[in-house]
Structure formats: structure tokens, C-alpha cells
């Protein structure tokens, strides 16, 4: 799973958000490292909806414009959970390997 996809699903895990809310949440979750552009975001949202990982929660008109809110589906929560476990395993393997390096406190 690509990092932006992971962060979009993470942003939607707690509550439904509209597109700009997702952009802000992803920036906050990544410490500012990932800055989604609108075109990238909406392409990803369309793809995630096609995969059944997210769906439209509701739409509301704000200042004459339609604001669409997205929510994580059970399928999306499962995919996110699986990715969390994969990342956890990889981080643990990396940590184990780093401890084996003499300069990082491992055996000489």
C-alpha cells in the first residue's frame, strides 16, 4: 500500500471527512511530510471507493458548493489493519537488524 493511501485511510478511520479535511488530516498525520494535492486526493478517493474501502457518507451544500464526506468501510478498516500489521513486522525486522550493528549497540 502506498503511503498516501495508508494516510488517507488512516485519516478516515476515526470519522467521516470531506476532501479538504482529508488533506489537512494527512498533512497532520505525516508531520507535514505528505501534502496531497486535490487532483491526487480525488483520484485516490475514487480508486478507494471502487475497491470498496471507502464510501460517501453524506453530501452538503456549503457556500453554493457541494461538499462530499467520505467514510471508511469495514473492508477499508480491514485493509488498513492488515497494512498496520505489515508495517509493524517490517519495523520490527529493521529494528532487530539495526541492533546487530556494532555502532548501534549490538554485538561487536
N, C-alpha and C positions, 0 to 999 in steps of 0.2 A: 504494500500500500504506500502510495506517495505521501510525503509529509503534509502537503496542503490538504489532501483528502482526509488524512488522520486528524488534522486540526479542525477541519470543517465538521466532521462527525463528533469530535470532542466538544466543539462549541455548541452543538445542538443536543448534547447528551442531557443537559440539565433542564432546558426549557426551549420552546419554540422561539426562533429569531427571524427577523426579516433580513434581507441581503446585507444591508449596511451594518446591522447588528452582528452578523456573522463576520464581516470584515474586521470590525472592531475587536470582537472576541478572539479571533485568530491572531491578530496582532498582539493582544494582551497575553494570550496563552504561550506565544512563542517569544515573549520578551522583546517584541519588535523585530525579530529576525525574519518573519514571514509577513509580507504585505501583499495581500491579494488585490488584484485589480478586478473591477466589475466584470469584465468580459471573461476572465479566468474563473471567477466565482460562479457566474451563472452557467457557464459550460459545465463546471463540476457539479453544480446542483442538478442540472438536467440529467447528467450521467448517473448520479447517485439516485435520483428518482426512478430512472429507467431500471436500475438494479434493485429497486425496492428498499434501499437503505434509508431513504427519507421520503417524506410526502408533504404536500401542502397542508398546513394546519388550519389556516384561515387567510382571508384577504380583507383589507380595509382600505378605505379611501382616506388619504391624508393630503391636504392641500391640492385636491383635484387629481392626485396620482394614486394609482393602486399600489398598496404595499402588501406583498405576499410574505407570509410567515411559514417557515418550514419546521418540521419536527422529525426527530429520529424515530424510525420504526423499530420493531423488535428485531427484524433482520439486520438493521444498521447497528443496533446495540450489540448483537452477536458478532458482527464483523469487527466492530471497534474493540470488543472484549478479546477476541482472538488476536488482534493486532497488538494489544497491550501485552498479552502473554508472550507473543513472539519477540517483541522489543525487550521485555524483561529477561527472557532467556538469552538473547544476544548481548544485552548489557552485562549479565552475569558472566557469560563466557569471556567477554572483553576484560572485565574486572579480574577474573581468575588469571588470564594471560598476563595482564599488567603486573599482578602481584609476583609473578615468576621472574620479572625483570629485576636484575640486581639493583638498578638505580631507583626502583620504586619499592624497596623494602623486601624484595623476595630473596631467595637463597642465592648465595654467591657462586 
